[in-house]
């Protein structure tokens, strides 16, 4: 489950869980998480995105998570997640999403996870499933 471990994270949080492709897929289907893709906008346009994700480029994550909800909605067309919401960060291959996750933790978000496989892994699974005709 998504139990947050309060009070055990000082400077570096090792309690953060990486989600697998299958876990991410079921979390998205159940609408239990907010998936934030921290790639640049041009990457989303060029390569595509995980359905249901919000694109907030890494350079904007800190600011976005501190915006007031109306500004957030206006800029990203989504409801701003609250500090108790479950967030999952993804990027291309897990480097930028890890930085974004650290930023969220430092801002007091305590139920954050990381999809280390990123778009690379997602696309591999999705496109191979489509080829099989599922």
WODANOR-V744993 format. One record per residue. N is the residue number from 1. RES is the residue in three letters. OMEGA is omega as a letter, one per 30 degrees, with the letter a starting at -180 (999 if undefined). D_LAST is the distance of its C-alpha to the last C-alpha in Angstrom with 1 decimal. Layout:
n->{N:N}
res->{RES:RES}
omega->{OMEGA:OMEGA}
d_last->{D_LAST:D_LAST}
This chain:
n->{1:2:3:4:5:6:7:8:9:10:11:12:13:14:15:16:17:18:19:20:21:22:23:24:25:26:27:28:29:30:31:32:33:34:35:36:37:38:39:40:41:42:43:44:45:46:47:48:49:50:51:52:53:54:55:56:57:58:59:60:61:62:63:64:65:66:67:68:69:70:71:72:73:74:75:76:77:78:79:80:81:82:83:84:85:86:87:88:89:90:91:92:93:94:95:96:97:98:99:100:101:102:103:104:105:106:107:108:109:110:111:112:113:114:115:116:117:118:119:120:121:122:123:124:125:126:127:128:129:130:131:132:133:134}
res->{UNK:UNK:UNK:UNK:UNK:UNK:UNK:UNK:UNK:UNK:UNK:UNK:UNK:UNK:UNK:UNK:UNK:UNK:UNK:UNK:UNK:UNK:UNK:UNK:UNK:UNK:UNK:UNK:UNK:UNK:UNK:UNK:UNK:UNK:UNK:UNK:UNK:UNK:UNK:UNK:UNK:UNK:UNK:UNK:UNK:UNK:UNK:UNK:UNK:UNK:UNK:UNK:UNK:UNK:UNK:UNK:UNK:UNK:UNK:UNK:UNK:UNK:UNK:UNK:UNK:UNK:UNK:UNK:UNK:UNK:UNK:UNK:UNK:UNK:UNK:UNK:UNK:UNK:UNK:UNK:UNK:UNK:UNK:UNK:UNK:UNK:UNK:UNK:UNK:UNK:UNK:UNK:UNK:UNK:UNK:UNK:UNK:UNK:UNK:UNK:UNK:UNK:UNK:UNK:UNK:UNK:UNK:UNK:UNK:UNK:UNK:UNK:UNK:UNK:UNK:UNK:UNK:UNK:UNK:UNK:UNK:UNK:UNK:UNK:UNK:UNK:UNK:UNK:UNK:UNK:UNK:UNK:UNK:UNK}
omega->{a:l:l:a:a:l:a:l:l:l:a:a:l:a:a:a:l:l:l:l:a:l:a:a:a:l:l:l:a:a:a:a:l:l:a:l:a:l:l:a:a:l:l:a:a:a:a:a:l:a:l:a:l:l:l:a:a:a:a:a:a:l:a:a:l:a:l:a:a:l:a:a:a:a:a:l:a:l:a:l:l:a:l:l:l:l:l:l:l:l:l:a:l:a:a:a:l:l:a:l:l:l:a:l:a:l:l:l:a:l:a:l:a:l:a:a:l:a:a:a:a:a:l:l:a:a:l:l:a:l:a:l:l:999}
d_last->{27.9:29.1:32.8:34.8:37.6:40.6:43.7:42.4:41.5:44.5:44.0:40.8:38.2:36.5:35.0:32.2:28.8:26.1:22.7:19.7:16.3:15.1:18.3:18.1:14.8:16.3:19.6:18.3:16.5:19.8:21.8:24.2:24.6:25.6:23.8:26.2:25.3:28.6:28.0:30.2:29.4:29.3:26.6:24.4:25.3:24.7:21.5:19.8:19.5:17.5:17.0:19.9:22.1:25.7:27.1:30.6:31.8:33.3:36.8:36.5:35.0:38.4:39.8:36.8:36.8:40.5:40.3:41.4:38.5:39.6:39.7:36.3:34.8:36.5:35.4:31.8:31.0:29.9:31.8:33.6:32.5:35.4:36.6:35.2:31.7:29.0:28.1:25.7:26.5:24.4:25.3:24.4:25.1:26.8:30.5:31.1:29.1:31.4:34.4:33.1:32.6:36.2:37.4:35.8:37.3:40.6:40.5:40.1:36.4:36.0:32.4:30.7:27.9:26.6:23.1:24.5:21.4:21.6:19.8:19.8:17.7:15.4:14.8:14.3:11.5:9.8:10.2:9.4:5.8:5.8:7.7:5.7:3.8:0.0}
